[in-house]
């Protein structure tokens, strides 16, 4: 089946590409030329489309706004179009030089914003929606769309899941609402809700991203909109001659910072102190192996972090072809990404193609498609190759006297040679994903005001994970080689029927009505197997039938569907008062017979105060709008069949015979229903000084109830718990977005331009109620009035000192051990002395971007910041800092009788971990990160045209994540509070060199 899908897809790509490339032709005749500028600022407009009306003869302006075009005659009419400007028709009237000033469509709020199932003028918006342009997304050298969203939109929290190539990011919009049902937003690509995330889509294909945040904007997606909606719109074709673009970059990544570990002498002193403190002082000859003693005497030791890390190479290339005519438009792109990690086994490769076609069959009928094909391979994404390098002692040698790699550099069953761990013959850990996602649409204008659109979107995904561990690996330590595979084959489709009616009355009333009927169906087949005893290591994971032992073999199937009805009404009175009402009815197969259907309404009001007669337009205030909204959204939040009574296989013994049977393992609950979020939002936008300053302020509150949680029940029922609708959460917040045009937007500063974008958001997340009512659930670390994810532990207040020996003895401790707070003063430390230390999510976050251009040079600097969060640092506790003298330790100022510090406890060889050692994990997670510094140069048009015959050429250099300011790093010797608080792949910074070419 997979081969058939792949063959069909390749044929489709090839055929579509051939057809689309043949859609344009070139006109010939008399040459005209000219320049196109912005009417307000006089700024030249690059990339503006110009076609001869009624033909597909056209061109585009270069970086200086100039154009040249051969036209059939000087009696023709030119059509000029550009995103963000009003389309104009200009008669040639016998002229050979034509200069045109374009009128920005943002005057009077005409900019179009993509919303659910359509577009709206920004001035007509009643919901909280933020936009991210393609320039902002691709300003930094990123490999995924989620990365490009970080810091760009107030209230949107994007956290990189890790530092492995191809690793995704989590997206949270206005905090966590659910405890168990998930908090990921709904992703919509070219109008179609999708599953599976955005990793398969190339950022270079994106035209814009809209983030829907309040209930008025998200309620149109009903049961899937409670966590917000991210709408991705990809690039489409244009009227005019074929244009070809190339965007490529090559760069390298380096480790941002090593985990600070001890050198050989420091480690040796820790071991000595650990045995002295344990009452077992020993000579070096009795403490160290002979090879360790030799290294100590020679002053040589091994830094395994240096040996296993490398410079990771990354290259990304994208070729785009677009064009069309009045009746047909196309955009085709082909791209490839090869991202090497700083650890040799880790890399990510992705190949993608996109075909977007729009055809006008008649004046009333349009058809088209948006098709994505993607194939990616991630290696090393599920294993940790770094731990061995961090924890191995520096007093070992990776090579023996013959230059070979021993499996264990020293006799310790818990450690292996880090250099063996990263060899390609030691491990296979690969994820392969193939995806074909298409949206095929047909649109029919029934009347001038009444429109019908049908979308059919199949999504085919094949995901295979292969694993192999050799005999000489830490996992097997000389035992038989093992292998595994997991397969997920997914087929999903969405079928939508949308009607839209729009009418204006008496020049002051405008009504827009939208209706939807939608079906979404999802099914997945899974299979998995694991074996042991691969006879030839060259077989790896390719021949399970040859293995000596089958450890497991299993398969599965799941399916769910969603049926939806939606209605939306927009009313606009005189461009001053706007009302939006939405209602959506969703039916889900995941819920029981009593609650399959849920209804989700919303209501919003907007007041364009600037259009009132009592406001006098002037240079100070250019726009002033107030918005209010209320609504409800839902979340399914459970896997298929969770409302059903399920059985589990079990083994029985009948005399001397064994048999399999089944027993109940889940209670049926037909009353289970949706989690529901009720929210309100108030927004204010105002533009000042000819829109040189644009400010948006949002205030919101979201209450989520009927949480899907397990309620504990008496075990006499035969079960431990039952899934019910219990509990509630609340999110309250403030968002501020400020865009300023600082220099260069009048003719006095036309050579130097400087713009800034600032987004700041605050969110208070709290649990309102749990299964037991307004009672804390300490076992799960859920507390009334606190965020969902918190750190609850003992509070370290210092180290017991020599003069506190008697007091320490009351707690069963001694000087040199960690002192924790006795919260209730009962002179004993129990679970009642634990306190809330901090939360995972920040309370404040923001992003600041500055763009400065001078002649052909452009400089961009982008910063992100987070405040109010705490990190749980594995590098400060656990095996990374046991202080026993067995494993290498984090560099620290530890306590000794001669060094009475209050920072780190005394090393002890008789303890596996320091007493209350986990209290050292928790650190301030605040940081300011330099996300990107970019410099680009646009080659002068005369050179570009005369030398290579292109429209534009731009060279870029980007430094991604070059620096971070954080107390965790500078004060506590951490690495990165965002992604490197553990022993996995460390953070890296990247330097990239790029080229953009337009033909």
Buried (B, 14 or more C-beta within 10 A) or exposed (E): EEEEBBEEBEEBBEEBBEBBEEBBEEBEBEEBEBBBBBBBBEBBBBBBBBBBBEBBBBBBBBBBBBBEBBBEEBEBBBBBBBBBBBEBEBEBEEEEEBEBBBBBBBBBBBBBBBBBBBEBBBBBBBBBBBBBBBEBBBBBBBBBBBBBBBBBBBBBBBBBEBBBBBBBBEBBBBBBBBBBBBBBBBBBBBBBBBBBBBBBBBBBBBBBBBBBBBBBBBBBBBBBBBBBBBBBBBBBBBBBBBBBBBBBBBBBBBBBBBBBBBBBBBBBBBBBBBBBBBEEEEEEEEBBBEBBBEBBEEEEBBBBBEEBBBEBBBBBBBBBBBBBBEBBBBBBBBBBBBBBBBBBBBBBBBBBBBBBBBBBEEEEEBBBBBBBBBBBBBBBBEBBBBBBBBBBBBBBBBEEEEEEBBBBBBEEEEBBBBBBBBBEEBBBBBBBBBBBBBBBBBBBBEEEBBBBBBBBBBBBBBBBBBBBBBBBBBBBBEEBBBBBBBBBBBBBBBBBBBBBBBEEEEEEEBBBBBBBEBBBBBBBBBBBBBBBBBEEEEBBBEBBEEBEEEEEEEEEEEEBBBBBBBBBBBBBEBBBBBBBBBBBBBBBBBBBEEBBBBBBBBBBBBBBBBBEEEEEEEEEBBBBBBBBBBBBBBBBBBEBBBBBEEEEEEEEEEEEEEEEEEEEEBBEBBEBBBBBBBBBBBBBBBBBEBBBBBBBBBBBBBBBBBBBBBBEBEEEEEBEBBBBBBBBBBBBBBBBBBBBBBBBBEEEEEEEBBBBBBBBBBBBBBBBBBBEEEEBBEEBBBBBEBBBBBBBBBBBEBBBBEEBEEEBEEBEBBBBBBBBBBBEEEEEBEEEBBEBBBBBBBBBBBBBBBBBBEEBEBBBBBBBBBBBBBBBBBBBBBBBBBBBBBBBBBBBEBBBEEEBBBBBBBBBBEBEBBBBBBBBBBBBBBBBBBBBBBBBBBBBBEEBBEEEEBBBBBBBBBBBBBBBEBBBBEEBBBBBBBBBBBBBBBBBBBBBBBBBBBB
